[in-house]
Amino acid sequence: MRVLLHYDMDHEEAGLDIVSCSEQDDERFAELLPDTEVLWHVLRPLTAEDMDRAPKLRLVQKLGTGVNTIDLGAAEERGIAVANMPGQNAQAVAETSLLLMLAALRRVVPFDARTRRGEGWPADRSLVGGELAGRTVGLLGGGRIAGLLRGMLEAVGATVRYTSRTARPGDPAWRELDALLRESDIVSVHVPLTDETHHLLDAERLALLPEGAIVVNTARGAVIDESALVAALESGRLGGAGLDVFEEEPVDAGNPLLALDSVAVMPHVAWLTGETWDRYFAVAAENCRRLMRGDDLLHRVV
């Protein structure tokens, strides 16, 4: 079975003919598609046109959870199965969310710049960090990532509140979204990008956060209205942000968020650990074997 790993790395699995292609090499990608039976997809958007170049394609296996970068309607029309692997990157993303909270709170970006310029101690009197202990962190989402992060935050002394699509009145930590925002010194995004969550955190909702609050996003960039976030940060009303994702990716060097030293950034790599790759490949290979046997696929979306 010919598998195309659409990422710049090599991998071998017994019984599978795996070829790899960088997400930035569209020419090689187009050349490999005609013989591809299974596509292991990461982030580069997969279009109907791509699928039309792959007449043998039977399965698009998302290496991760979010399938917003795959044209699901086109896949269904062409009889191409789509599967993902929820939870396999949860540990890495939860840890990165914690990292970005701490980076924003402890002013890592300006301290890093000062240190590299040889401007060490004493620090500027305006550069004073904060601690997670004693703060209230609001989690947008009640899935596995949010659950893991909740345990980490409570272990260091933070108070955790969360919201989810389904009300959980039996849990005293659950809140409606607007109530959650009003309570949260830090808000962390852990919901998929859908029509309902696009710009979920717009100017009106960001204004509900307390003065000096921090916004963290390791989910999908467009859940937050970036222009509204920039305005709130530039005005000083929000204290900072930690962002692994952006509305347009790869993020443009001219994005105003990158010019703010109150913002810690990463290039959509919250999931990117060796351990995550091990879990991804285990699920992806198993689904290839299931496809060959004609068995039901794990985590089929389409």
Secondary structure, 3 states (H helix, E strand, C coil): CEEEECCCCCCCCCCCEEEECCCCCHHHHHHHHHHCCEEEECCCCECHHHHHCCCCCCEEEECCCCCCCECHHHHHHCCCEEECCCCCCHHHHHHHHHHHHHHHHCCHHHHHHHHHCCCCCCCCCCCCCCCCCCCEEEEECCCHHHHHHHHHHHHCCCEEEEECCCCCCCCCCECCHHHHHHHCCEEEECCCCCCCCCCCECHHHHCCCCCCCEEEECCCHHHECHHHHHHHHHCCCCCEEEECCCCCCCCCCCCHHHHCCCEEECCCCCCCCHHHHHHHHHHHHHHHHHHHHCCCCCCECC
